[in-house]
Amino acid sequence: MFGGTRTSSSGAGYRYLTRSVRDSIDRVGADRRNPRWQLIVVHNSGTRQGNARVFDYYHRHVRHMQNGLAYHFVIGNGTSTGNGQIEVGDRWRRQINGGHVHSDYLNNIAIGICLVGDFNREQPTRAQLDCCEELVRYLRQRCGKFDNSHFPFVRPHREVNPPRWGTDCPGDVFPYSWFRRFRD
Ligand SMILES: [Zn+2]
């Protein structure tokens, strides 16, 4: 439908995935028949504020990661970017490995989403959680099933890092029951 109501032009009932975000996600050539992405890993930034540009600088110049921003997506909390605002990272645009898990194997098959905030101290905002859910559902449809059987699994960082590299990410007060809404 074209030229209808304002909601129809802004897109199919999406609240957080703006047209430009959906275009950025869709523009890349993910191959549905041989999907690479098997896992979606949720992180917190461990900082009260920040955005893709700030984390990119940190990962590039302090952590010396040559591809910069380690995540594929960043979701703001209303400080440095809007509350529930999605920033699409360069690693998604280029469809390259993340740098967000302590495992080269996992970084090669796992999409990284970072929610801005320190969730050892405070919970993510409702908008961040709702936004992340919308993004995850969209990405799963976009990526399709791997091995012809599973949409990418959705996991908190702490559940996938190798044991010798234990992490509390995405934080002790993250509402982990949120993950139950995504069936494997
Ligand atoms: Zn993490």
Residues whose N, C-alpha, C, O or C-beta is under 5 A from the ligand:
A	BS01	ZN	H43 N44 H100 H157 C169
